[in-house]
Amino acid sequence: MLGAIPGSGAAGETERSRRRRSRFVPRRGPGRRRALGALVPALGGALLISGCTGAPAGGDPEQTSGQDPTAGKATPTASAEADPALVAACGEFWGDPLYQDPTSRVVLDRAATAPDAGPSDPFFYAMTGDDVDLVFEDAPEDARTAASTLAEWFRTEPERGTEADLEAFRSAWDGLAGTCQGVSVAASWTVAPGAEGTKPAALVCADVFDTPGTLTHFANANVLTSNMFKLVGLSAQQVPGDRTEDVRATDELLAAEIAAVDDPAVGAALEQVRAPFQDALAGDTASDGLQQPLDQLSTACDAAGYSAPELGEDGGAVVGAGAARGNHTDHEGLT
């Protein structure tokens, strides 16, 4: 269950949501479409060099003989036959290959805030559905259908507030990822984990610094760093004794990212981020905080090509990478 700020009310959350949308939703129009068209060849090349080992659906079985049948399970394969419109739409939604402010991040933020703010402003959430449809308007029919299912969730469920069907959201989210998994690395990792050591460092960094935790154990719109601060602190603090399960789940999440990432420096920095969670689980609940480990991770992410954030705390909110680019999600008020 998502919690509201004491004394804030739905109106305050709705206003914050409007501000989020004005800063965060990608601009679209003819110029945007032209830019996406130019991205298609680059994205295809990025997919080919990002550790993709799986064979295209319906490919020659002899080309995969002798391979581990689980290798590249969720890793997309770009080919000359990939529909450019599908590549463009999936790239815009999931963010490949740079993972800077994709539409998917907006969608996760909106889904997390809907139970609190949806009943007071259902039209706002319906516009999120319009944004999803717009991204896929030129895509093949199966992708448009999957996008329409996700869009329809935003037109019908937020007004139900805490009764909104979040499992239906997850199903629609996974369905759209399935239509994109052949041309989007991020979508493929949404469908299922790939081989260890093959997840692009930029995607891992985006997951840590900029992606709302809607579908994680936190189940809120806060990014992972913000949620971690409430457990082990940005600066030194005592780990809350009543959050052991969250500490354990976060440790497991970080362990999975460390195993998945394709960049040793990012993996090593994540090990330092994970350390206070491991210490707490071992009984040492006096955390030194995450400032230094996250500074190291930011440096590693920058080197890997991801624009990492300048971290800070402002009433519990996090100044993230999006803020540094002047286009970010305001995560305050969700616990």
Helices and strands as residue ranges (DSSP letters): H 9-24, H 30-49, G 61-64, H 84-94, H 103-117, G 118-120, H 122-135, H 141-156, G 158-163, H 166-180, H 185-191, H 201-209, H 224-232, E 237-238, G 241-243, H 244-260, H 264-281, E 286-287, H 291-303, E 313-314, E 317-318, H 321-324
